[in-house]
Amino acid sequence: MLRRRFLSITALSTLTAACGSGSDSGSASRNAEKLTFRNPLRIPPLLQPERDKNGVRKFALTMQQGRTGILPGVQTATWGFNGTFLGPTLRAARGDTVQMAVTNRLGEAGTVHWHGMRLPARMDGGPHQQIEPGATWTPQWTIDQPAATSWYHPHPHGSTAAHVYRGLAGMFIVDDDERPELPSEYGVDDIPLILQDKKFARDGASFSGDPLKGTFGILGDHILVNGTYDPFLRVRTERVRFRILNGSNARMYHVGFADRRRFHVVGNDAGLLAAPVTVDRLSLTPGERAEIVVAFTAGEQVVLRSFGGDADIDEGDLDLLKIVAASRLESSPAVPGRLADLTPIQPPPGARVRRFRLNGHDAINGREMDMTRIDEVVPAGAVEIWEIENNVYAHNFHIHEVAFRVLDVKGSPPPAYASGHKDTVYVPSKSTVRLAVQFGHHTDPASPYMYHCHILRHEDSGMMGQFVIVQPGTEHQVPRTIHGGHH
């Protein structure tokens, strides 16, 4: 594992120096250079599954290397699923049984984690479900969770940052029977936006930078949306739903529009909100998602932007995407006042409290990640309180399998748009975040899930722990040492 990690780091760190930080884009914002919004936004294709005689929906994904035209006139070395960069969008519904056939053509071991999915630990795609070069992994599970925007990405311990940075990521949309009247035609008025920042070598032929160097790893000076640099999007409906994913290694985005227009947040990590929340800005750290609905008027143009902050991982105002409305727009219904029957995650009286202290960039509770150590044992179906204490610089926190509600940040309630069900949360410097965590019913004392900082430099450096879910009453019978697994 250490050798593979060394090879991954070396491959990136030997690249040439990155481009400069750039100049003003003409509207008090910055990117690597003045944007002209000349490139049509790429929409990841929907991957159509095959359905077998038992009704199982089978998706085939291949991790592969290639070259992609991102900057003008040059092909950049990239990785992707079923193509040279990023991956197709997967879509399935609650109640579907899905099977993934994931083939590794990278030349080094990898994994694929289904971020936001509630599924058995053996199917989770964490560092224990390693796929060797040339091998195929076929996890299968039945989807049993509300509609949500989730995603998939690599999770090999020590190499996650390098694999994601090269381009391995894609969206996974879950539908259910609860269908509020929201824009829903994929690629037309229901648009995925995968936000990532990159540094390029001077000739543009490769990404540059070391994902495990410095406090946070890579903070890039070129912002890509769905793998498109300098993008624009033409819309032809009065309202558009954007599913926004922060797919960056470390960067935090404060997303809003250049004209400060207000829009509706209708969902976040783990599903729809109970009711829409009106804002003019929202914040997303790596791994977080948000669904928003924005109104447009015929013929207008507006820039979607990330505004700078003071968290060290959100430097500078950055233009993301120009949206150009058609001269005539198809009518769209108003955003409904009710979105979902959302039951708040409520800890019972006397709920178990677990405390996690984030130490520097490489440890939780003073211990680095150990693939053979089980850190926590949780009874199936439990609702617990997890307190995440951060006494240093910016972190965030992701828990596999679960949904949680943010109880408070520094003793205060979270923003209303972050009050629904989530799986990833920002933990500001010098703060404590308290979560009400709802665990599932898939039990396996020998197969762990992960919890970790989703700033990938921190995750790879050891800021990660492992927990198992077991039958209630058997917690004290579970061995705290396990053996790794490979495919």
C-alpha positions, 0 to 999 in steps of 0.5 A, a space after each residue: 500500500 505504501 509503495 502504491 501511495 509513493 508512486 501516486 504522489 511521485 507521478 503528480 509531484 514530478 510535474 512542472 510548476 503550475 500556471 500563475 494565479 491570474 488576473 481580474 476577470 473584469 467583474 472583481 472576480 478571479 480565475 486563472 485568467 480573464 474568462 470569456 465564457 466561450 465553452 459550452 458546459 459539458 453535461 455528463 451523460 446518463 449511463 443507461 443500465 441493463 436490466 436482467 431477468 430478476 430486475 437488477 439494474 446493472 451499471 458498467 464502469 471502467 476506470 481508465 487513463 486518457 487525454 482530454 481537451 480542457 485548455 485551448 489547443 492542448 490535450 491534458 493527461 486525465 483519468 475518468 470512468 467510461 471516458 477520459 475525464 470524470 464519469 457518467 451520471 448514474 440514476 436509480 430509484 428507491 427500491 431498485 436493486 443495482 449492481 455495479 461492475 467496476 473494472 480497473 484499467 488504471 495500472 494501479 489499485 483503486 476503489 470506488 466509494 458510493 458517497 451518500 449511499 446507505 448500503 452494506 459495508 462490503 459494498 461501500 467501496 472504502 479502502 478495504 474494497 480494493 480493486 487490483 489492476 485488471 480486476 472487476 468488482 461487482 457490488 450489489 445492493 437494494 436502494 433504500 433511502 430518500 431521493 438525493 444527489 450523491 456521487 461516486 469517487 475513489 477511496 484508496 487509503 493514501 491515494 484518494 487525493 491523487 485519484 480524485 484530482 486526476 478526474 475520477 468522480 461522477 454523480 449518482 442521483 437517487 429518485 423516490 415516489 415523493 416527487 414535488 413539482 421541481 424541474 426534473 428533465 436531466 440536462 435541460 432544466 435539471 443540471 449537474 454542476 461538479 465544481 473542481 479546481 486544478 493547477 496545470 503544468 505550463 504547457 497544459 499537458 498535465 495537472 500539476 501540484 502535490 496533493 499531499 503537500 502543505 496544509 491543505 494539499 492543492 488549491 487550484 487556480 483554474 475552476 472547472 465545472 463538469 470538467 469544462 473550463 471557461 463555461 457557459 450554459 444556455 437555458 430555455 426554461 423559467 426555472 432551472 434546478 442545479 445539483 451542485 457538488 463540491 468535487 474539489 480536493 480542498 477548496 470551499 465554495 461560497 456559491 451565489 450570483 454576480 447580481 446577488 439574486 436570491 434562489 431556493 435551496 431545495 435539498 442538500 447531501 442526504 435529500 430534499 429539505 422539508 420546505 425550500 429556503 431562500 438565500 443569495 449564497 450558500 457554502 459547500 466544502 469538499 464532498 457536500 452537495 446542494 440542490 437549488 432552483 433559480 429563476 431566469 428572465 428571457 434574454 438575460 445573462 448572469 454569472 454564477 460565482 464563488 465568493 471569497 472567504 476567510 477560512 484559508 480554503 476559500 481564497 478569492 472571488 472565482 467566476 464559475 459559469 455564465 448562464 445565458 437565457 433564451 429570448 423566449 423561456 418555457 414556463 415553469 411552475 413555482 417552487 412548491 412550499 412543501 418538498 418532503 415529509 422530513 422527519 427530524 433526526 432526534 436523539 433519544 433521552 440518554 443518547 450515546 455521545 461520542 467525541 472526536 478531536 481533529 488533530 492537525 491534518 493527520 489524526 483523530 483523537 490523537 491516532 492516525 488511521 489504521 486499516 486493521 483497527 476498529 475505532 467505534 462499534 455502533 448498534 444498528 438503528 442507533 441515533 447518537 450524538 457525535 461531537 466534532 472538535 477542531 482546535 486548528 485550521 479548517 476541516 470538514 467531516 464525512 461519515 459513511 452510510 449515515 444521515 445526520 442533522 447538524 445540531 449546532 456549530 459553535 453552540 449556534 444552529 446551522 443555516 436553515 439551508 443546512 438544517 436537513 439530512 446531511 452526511 458531510 459538514 464543515 467544521 470551522 477552525 476553533 469550533 465544535 460541531 454537534 451532530 445527531 447521527 442516524 445509523 442504518 441496519 446493515 450489520 457486519 462486525 468484520 467490515 468497517 465504514 469510515 469517518 474522516 475529514 473530506 479535505 483529501 490531503 487530511 484523509 490520506 494523511 491519516 485523519 480517518 477512523 473506522 466503525 462497524 454496525 452490529 446487532 444491538 447487544 453484541 457491541 462488546 463481543 466485536 473484535 477490535 482488529 480486522 484484516 484488510 480485503 482486496 478484489 
